Amino acid sequence: MTAPTTTRPTTTARTASPPVPFTRLALVELRKQLDTRAGAWLLAVIVLLNAGLIALVLFTGEPENRTWQELTMASSLAQMLLLPLLGVMAATGEWSQRTALTTFSLEPRRTRVNAAKLVSALGLGVAVMAAALLAGALFNVVGMVALDGDGSWAMEWSVLGGMLLALLLLVTQGLAFGLAFLSTPVAIVAYLALPTVWSLLTMLVDALQEPAKWLNLDFSMTALMSAEMTATTWAQLATSAAVWIGVPLAIGLWRTARRDVS
């Protein structure tokens, strides 16, 4: 007689796929911001406006204003106004272009994707500011050689640092509004209209003028960009940023974490 043999079913061990590196996520999100027609056109408009503002200072300003700092500050105004809209489109792109299912299938952790969007948008803001510095330097040479400009290379780095921090805060605010509304036109209108309406109310209603110092991001950033920050103005900036950036960002993270992408 032979003893019965029992065979055990073989099981294959499952290996979890490694997560997508965060650097790759950030580079992909940066490419999305630059590859789309809306993003490319927005960057083109920023470049054209910067060139126009530099030309305005270069050809109509006084010779003593044709300096590296003045030309750099002039070229920075357009990006302060328009670059936050790129943050809006970076946040709403997955939902307006219906690519959320693909993106979150490849990387299910949605907060990680949102962090990559923020890092790429901030990196783009730093790159644009560096380009503004370079453009200001080039046109400073033109003004010094061809237009008898002052040509000073002095730079108040505290002013430049304040403008860079203000730009990064505005880009973060744009992305926060985009995540909160998840619709490009609605988020852009809200980003432009809500702070403007609040500023008008604070100018028309006397009782709101004092709270506006703590709840108006534009007011707080004025001192930041002019390098006149004190302990009080830093506290006002932190408070207004918590209201106009922190609150919509928290709402946006909550919405994107729970919204159905099917």
Salt bridges, closest charged atoms under 4 A:
GLU29 OE2 - LYS32 NZ 3.25
GLU29 OE1 - LYS117 NZ 2.97
ASP35 OD2 - ARG31 NE 2.87
GLU94 OE2 - LYS32 NZ 2.51
GLU94 OE2 - LYS117 NZ 2.88
GLU107 OE2 - ARG109 NE 3.10
GLU107 OE1 - ARG112 NH1 2.86
GLU210 OE1 - LYS213 NZ 3.46
